[in-house]
């Protein structure tokens, strides 16, 4: 005779087997990348062929959904205009260009809750480029990936920072490059 917990234990074991079977591909198990972001730094994944943005853009000019959330909460979004040009959208009170930030009390409608996304990485691995807006103000993810294609990680970071400085980026420039390889294939080399 089975105990009362046996049926649920069997069901849980069957569900666990289903999950493991569904994940059994490529590296033995699928590798998931989870990103959580607040603000205007971005992460891109480069497969060697394609570049994919891994996180949400919280600049007001790029995220209409966030603008709607702010307006529903009672915030105001305006553009600062000069005699020669129209400025970026800003959140008031506070004057921020972003809908989500950490620790900015002057902008009560800018929340600190990160947006979380999950993606499955390809079995062949790839490269993740994470950088502050000092880089993304002067380059797209695709351009950054092209600049550092065939470069080792540390020289790739230095090259991207140097490129942003030469293009006179006026913002902070922080870059991290991570190469992701299958753990069971230490002999595998990425195409760079």
Helices and strands as residue ranges (DSSP letters): H 6-23, E 31-37, E 42-46, E 51-53, G 60-62, H 64-72, E 76-81, E 86-92, E 115-121, E 126-131, H 133-136, H 141-148, H 153-166, E 175-180
